[in-house]
């Protein structure tokens, strides 16, 4: 995956692909609801009131993060005074360094990177495989199985934690990363997302042409589906990465402080081991930075991906 | 992305009949079998790590199992269920889950609707506003709860300081039940409003423009257009977000845990004033070492979800018939 080509594709590809398939949809067919032409329902230009309200909303969204940075850059005495500080102080790097050590964030970061990376990769691979099958291949029980996939979205995995915990202990995976990785290797939302995309972006004729050429299904997947699905795969990767990085309940149960992910390590800061308030904020800031960086670079693509995956029946 | 629609040349030259037959056989096998192979990984992982544990939970809930001796299971029938039924903490947690759920979901979705409406305007910097609205979603429960715990601090927190500017005395956000539940809800609201707004925005953009034009010709004001065109136009998305937020609300765990800072977190405050079902599950299993009872709580949460969905279905049918 060449990262520099993703942003351009992620924004260009879907509309282009949709327009091509639109031509080939028979007249009177069900109108496409996904990956639709951007801006279809947009009506008015924003007035000053809208700008003010939007500005307020952005302020509320961003202020807690800004204030985390402010608090992390002062010291404990300043944070615990009123009025609270609004401008950054001089201790940011010092506090970040201390928090890094106190909360053992180095190991946590590495663990989170491994966990979120593996989960995102496997989710994208399996979701694209299954999404391709559901969108373009004909087989018995296809609709029933697809309904099953959608139905699984309604079952929160948290409800099975007790047996899952017993299972992991038996497997010898207690406190180990596979215990966190394995249960989340696939995602129903991912399968559905890829199915919706491929149903519209991948022309049937292309799959047929591959068949006529004598290509087997995996070959068609590799040479035809993957190149077309690159943009939504990148988006799904990022969204899954964010979710896996932030996942809390199950990692908190199965991991401990000797081998935590970032959210688990952060609970140590709240549990009273660290008394210094600005250090706590420094830890919170460190734990958020990787995803913030992802958002600053790919925010537009992530927003697009969430909106594309949004429309459900 | 080049999509060629021209038909490629047919077959390879010089293949024997035998060869051809084997190829057709393989081809048929591939066409029949490959789809199942492609969807199999999803179902295998789901069955092993989600479905099986869910079912097995009900079996464990009929036993006494301790955390230290996980392979010793003593049959107790419905003992765990009757104990849970008579346990005040269960009803307290159920009620708290419900009230925090309402406090966090209703304002969240209403605000998301308004935000989506604003984002739907043509405006400068719309990408910035969208990304900004989604940024809280990138903040983990851990970090968000830590920050809000500090903002809601009794003596030096930002919120109490701002309230003091308008003449309100310092509120004890942790020990006062409703204040604590409001503070916890605000963490949920902060993290998820932007996400829901983007879902609504996507649906709003799919509403055909001529519906607005028709409404405008009929003399509908912008507010009337919002109520009569926009809201009905995105109704399925609204239902979808209600379902999602409801599932999230019944599972609430990280926010109250971290808000309680340490031992108070697991019990949901000194008087369990904000203990949710998720916290009760954890307390039974991993603090009191009673896995059987934890499984009973999990199963109760599952039943609760089913009840919620049935109610939601009935409400949906009712409202659909009315329109």
Interface residues (C-beta under 8 A of the other chain):
Chain A: X9 X13 X16 X17 X20 X33 X36 X38 X39 X40 X41 X42 X43 X44 X45 X46 X50 X51 X53 X54 X57 X58 X60 X61 X62 X64 X65 X67 X68 X71 X79 X80 X81 X82 X83 X84 X126 X127 X129 X130 X132 X133 X134 X137 X138 X139 X142 X145 X148 X149 X152 X154 X155 X156 X157 X158 X159 X160 X161 X162 X163 X164 X165 X166 X167 X169 X170 X182 X183 X184 X185 X186 X188 X191 X203 X205 X206 X209 X212 X213 X214 X216 X217 X218 X221 X227 X228 X242 X245 X246 X248 X249 X252 X253 X262 X263 X264 X265 X266 X267 X269 X270 X271 X272 X277 X280 X281 X283 X284 X285 X287 X288 X291 X292 X294 X295 X299 X300 X302 X303 X306 X307 X308 X310 X311 X312 X313
Chain B: X1 X3 X5 X7 X8 X10 X11 X12 X23 X26 X27 X30 X31 X32 X34 X35 X36 X38 X39 X41 X42 X43 X45 X46 X49 X50 X51 X52 X53 X54 X56 X57 X60 X65 X70 X115 X118 X119 X120 X121 X122 X123 X127 X128 X129 X130 X131 X132 X133 X134 X135 X136 X137 X138 X139 X140 X141 X142 X143 X144 X145 X146 X147 X148 X149 X150 X151 X155 X156 X157 X158 X161 X164 X190 X194 X195 X198 X199 X201 X202 X203 X204 X205 X206 X207 X208 X209 X212 X222 X233 X236 X237 X240 X243 X247 X250 X251 X253 X254 X257 X258 X261 X262 X263 X265 X278 X281 X282 X285 X286 X291 X294 X295 X298 X299 X301 X302 X305 X309
